[in-house]
Amino acid sequence: MGEVRVPHEALYGASTQRAVENFPISRLRFGRRFIWALGLIKGSAARAAREAGYLPEGTASAVELAASEAAVGLLDDHFVLDIFQTGSGTSTNTNANEVIANRAAQLLGGEIGGGLVHPNDHVNFGQSSNDVIPTAIHMAASAAVREELLPALEALARSLEDKAEEFSDVVKSGRTHLMDATPVTLGQEFSAYGLQVRRSGERLLGVLPGLDELALGGTAVGTGINAPPGFAASVIRLIAEETGYPFREAENHFEAQSAKDAVVLASGALKTAAVSLFKIVNDLRWLSSGPRTGLAEIRLPALQPGSSIMPGKVNPVIPEMVMQVAAQVIGNDAAITWGGANGNLELNTMMPLMAHNLLESIELLANASTTLRVRCVEGIEADRVRAGELAEANLIVVTALNPHIGYDRGAEVAKEAFASGRTIREVVLERGLMEEEELDRVLDIERMTEGGVL
């Protein structure tokens, strides 16, 4: 293919440089999680090959050490390729092979590009881009969900549940269609938020078994050509031991390489979590709207000035940040869905995009959940007076009178009360529809939050 100029200080080689020149598309690069997974795969493969006698002891040991440096981030500056590249991720697998091979050569006292350690024969032994890249996607996503997102969601759920308990006695107007509805407690609303977040975590736990299944061992097309019998199982066992996660070899390598259904499913769970968070924080915006002319039933922590022209204005900046994160995750899921649909025959050729979007969604949701908890939820206060005033003014409390005066009369009472500016209680007594003592008992708004017939 002709000569290519590689930077003198680069650990990568000509193949990576060609990809750098071929794909000047974005400033998006594979992140830390993905490079960690690649390093762990390459190091485990070298160890398995060394222990089985497939690679020379010294060469394999140097590859192991170089791969471990890649895994912990010491070689990140040499992983230079754009996300938008060949659909199999071959360029990035080649990038890893070259970087680790040249670093291993250095460790052995050789020179970069001197051929002492070969990127394909040694670092890529028993592997193909077509099984390495999907394996790295699954490993990186599985670890990120376990280590970052699930703990963040658990902590957020607990914080919302604590607020539900704190606000359990704050009676307020319920709302459906953004219109007045029968009373609820602020605690009941927050209990729903807590359960939404907790269920998001449960859904993510449900997708982990699919992500724990690794494609390694299928090599080029799923047949396992050039991989010694049992080699992939040995590599995956080492990966599982290193991480402590239940990674296992794919049941069917053709499915594992041609389809990305586990990634699509995981993205769907992330999208659902994003939708839940959007609903929660949008509610917080409504409930805190004001402070004088909105609902103003809760107060969010004041974090920064909200306007460059309106003095004293404070905005719900954390909920709005979370809403934008949710929008991004939903967009990422759309791209992942389309990417999953574009598996052709023995290989999916949208894997770099899917990898980037999946890992970005996990990171965004984890960071947003933690920030939402620390910078917003933990500091929420209830305006008990305001909530009580709005609950008392709510005409829909007439609903509790249905068993006593019927729906149609209740509707007449509500319309008259609204038109005249009087309360439900005043109109019912004036019409002589109920005795005062019984009416007071039935119109107990706190008891209305408990359900049943009053």
Disulfide bonds with the S-S distance in Angstrom:
none
